[in-house]
Amino acid sequence: MKWDAIDGEYIHIELSRVRNFEKDDLKTHESRRRIQLRPTLRHILEQQKELSKKFESPYVFVNSYGRPILQDKLRELWAKVMRGTDLPYRRMYETRHTFASWALALGETPEWVARTLGHVDTSMVYKTYGRYIPNLTKMDGSAIERQFAESENRNGSDCGHNCGHNRDFEGCQSVITI
């Protein structure tokens, strides 16, 4: 990632590095995206800028010589850190899945998660991470039930539901008129 991809509000994802080579294009047009700079992320980037300013590098994350961190070296460091924990080994790429499942479990919208991951639409998010989308009411169907079963009856009937939708329901005498 380069510093010029960061403005006051967003990180603009517009290029890619694969096997240490910078590519001019991304995998898909939809991969070109912008990620909003939340306060915590902004703070981390400000700290990084201070740490790396002596190198005057266009890259955000650099090695001790001021050059971009090589993917192979980063993978080695990742493996070393993972071995030093009690966590099962995970590839760096899998942190993307962790991000998505945590974001959804915490109530972020599938649309936001899909956009952040660079997906065209939410279908992949629902297919892959749907089980992490919480049922905030904890009762499937409760919201729709409240809306219609407990709604005030327009015709004053005491049958417990909106009689305008079913004239054959026992206790309902209303007729739909157009």
HUBEL-V939052 format. One record per residue. N is the residue number from 0. RES is the residue in three letters. OMEGA is omega in radians with two decimals (* if undefined). D_LAST is the distance of its C-alpha to the last C-alpha in Angstrom with 1 decimal. Layout:
n	res	omega	d_last
N	RES	OMEGA	D_LAST
N	RES	OMEGA	D_LAST
This chain:
n	res	omega	d_last
0	MET	3.14	61.6
1	LYS	-3.14	63.0
2	TRP	-3.10	63.0
3	ASP	3.05	61.4
4	ALA	-3.09	58.3
5	ILE	3.03	57.7
6	ASP	-3.08	56.4
7	GLY	-3.06	55.5
8	GLU	-2.99	52.1
9	TYR	2.85	52.1
10	ILE	-3.13	54.2
11	HIS	3.13	53.5
12	ILE	-3.06	54.1
13	GLU	3.07	55.2
14	LEU	-3.05	58.2
15	SER	3.00	59.5
16	ARG	3.11	62.9
17	VAL	-3.11	63.6
18	ARG	3.06	67.0
19	ASN	3.08	68.3
20	PHE	3.11	67.4
21	GLU	3.12	64.9
22	LYS	3.12	62.3
23	ASP	-3.11	60.8
24	ASP	3.12	57.4
25	LEU	-3.09	55.1
26	LYS	3.10	53.9
27	THR	3.09	50.5
28	HIS	-3.12	48.9
29	GLU	3.10	46.7
30	SER	3.07	49.9
31	ARG	-3.04	50.4
32	ARG	3.06	48.9
33	ARG	-3.12	49.5
34	ILE	-3.10	49.8
35	GLN	3.09	49.3
36	LEU	3.05	52.5
37	ARG	-3.07	51.9
38	PRO	-3.13	54.6
39	THR	3.12	56.5
40	LEU	3.10	56.7
41	ARG	3.14	57.7
42	HIS	3.13	60.5
43	ILE	-3.14	61.7
44	LEU	3.07	61.9
45	GLU	3.09	63.8
46	GLN	3.14	66.3
47	GLN	3.14	66.7
48	LYS	3.12	67.3
49	GLU	-3.14	70.1
50	LEU	-3.02	71.6
51	SER	-3.04	71.7
52	LYS	-3.12	72.3
53	LYS	-3.11	76.1
54	PHE	-3.09	75.3
55	GLU	-3.12	73.2
56	SER	3.05	71.3
57	PRO	-3.10	68.0
58	TYR	-3.13	66.9
59	VAL	-3.10	65.4
60	PHE	-3.07	67.1
61	VAL	3.08	70.7
62	ASN	-3.07	73.7
63	SER	3.08	76.9
64	TYR	3.13	78.1
65	GLY	3.12	75.0
66	ARG	3.12	73.6
67	PRO	3.12	70.2
68	ILE	3.12	70.2
69	LEU	-3.10	70.6
70	GLN	-3.14	68.0
71	ASP	3.13	70.7
72	LYS	3.11	72.4
73	LEU	3.11	69.1
74	ARG	3.10	68.5
75	GLU	3.13	72.0
76	LEU	3.11	71.4
77	TRP	-3.13	68.1
78	ALA	3.14	69.8
79	LYS	3.12	72.6
80	VAL	3.14	70.3
81	MET	3.11	68.2
82	ARG	-3.13	71.5
83	GLY	3.13	72.3
84	THR	3.05	69.3
85	ASP	-3.11	68.2
86	LEU	3.03	65.1
87	PRO	-3.11	64.7
88	TYR	3.04	65.2
89	ARG	3.05	62.2
90	ARG	3.13	62.3
91	MET	-3.12	61.4
92	TYR	-3.09	58.4
93	GLU	3.06	57.0
94	THR	3.05	56.6
95	ARG	3.11	53.5
96	HIS	3.10	52.0
97	THR	3.11	53.1
98	PHE	-3.08	51.5
99	ALA	-3.10	48.1
100	SER	3.10	48.1
101	TRP	-3.12	49.2
102	ALA	3.14	46.8
103	LEU	3.14	43.8
104	ALA	3.13	45.2
105	LEU	3.05	45.4
106	GLY	3.06	41.8
107	GLU	-3.10	42.1
108	THR	3.07	39.1
109	PRO	3.12	39.5
110	GLU	3.13	38.7
111	TRP	3.14	41.7
112	VAL	3.13	43.9
113	ALA	3.13	43.1
114	ARG	-3.12	43.8
115	THR	3.13	47.0
116	LEU	3.13	48.2
117	GLY	3.10	47.5
118	HIS	3.14	44.9
119	VAL	-3.13	42.4
120	ASP	-3.06	39.5
121	THR	-3.04	38.9
122	SER	-3.14	39.2
123	MET	3.13	42.9
124	VAL	3.13	42.5
125	TYR	-3.11	40.0
126	LYS	-3.03	42.2
127	THR	-2.99	45.5
128	TYR	-3.06	44.7
129	GLY	-3.11	41.4
130	ARG	3.14	43.3
131	TYR	3.12	44.3
132	ILE	-3.04	40.9
133	PRO	2.99	40.6
134	ASN	-3.00	37.8
135	LEU	3.11	37.8
136	THR	-3.11	36.0
137	LYS	3.11	38.3
138	MET	3.12	35.6
139	ASP	3.10	33.5
140	GLY	-3.05	29.9
141	SER	-3.11	30.3
142	ALA	-3.14	28.3
143	ILE	3.10	25.2
144	GLU	3.13	25.8
145	ARG	-3.08	26.1
146	GLN	-3.02	22.9
147	PHE	-3.08	20.6
148	ALA	-3.09	22.7
149	GLU	-3.12	24.0
150	SER	3.13	21.0
151	GLU	-3.13	20.2
152	ASN	-3.11	17.6
153	ARG	-3.06	14.9
154	ASN	3.09	14.9
155	GLY	3.14	18.7
156	SER	3.12	19.4
157	ASP	-3.08	22.8
158	CYS	3.02	22.3
159	GLY	3.07	23.1
160	HIS	-3.13	20.1
161	ASN	-3.02	16.5
162	CYS	-3.09	15.0
163	GLY	-3.07	11.4
164	HIS	-3.06	12.7
165	ASN	-3.09	14.6
166	ARG	-3.13	14.2
167	ASP	-3.13	17.6
168	PHE	-3.09	19.5
169	GLU	3.13	22.2
170	GLY	-3.14	21.7
171	CYS	-3.13	17.9
172	GLN	-3.07	16.2
173	SER	3.10	12.8
174	VAL	3.12	9.8
175	ILE	3.08	6.7
176	THR	-3.12	3.8
177	ILE	*	0.0
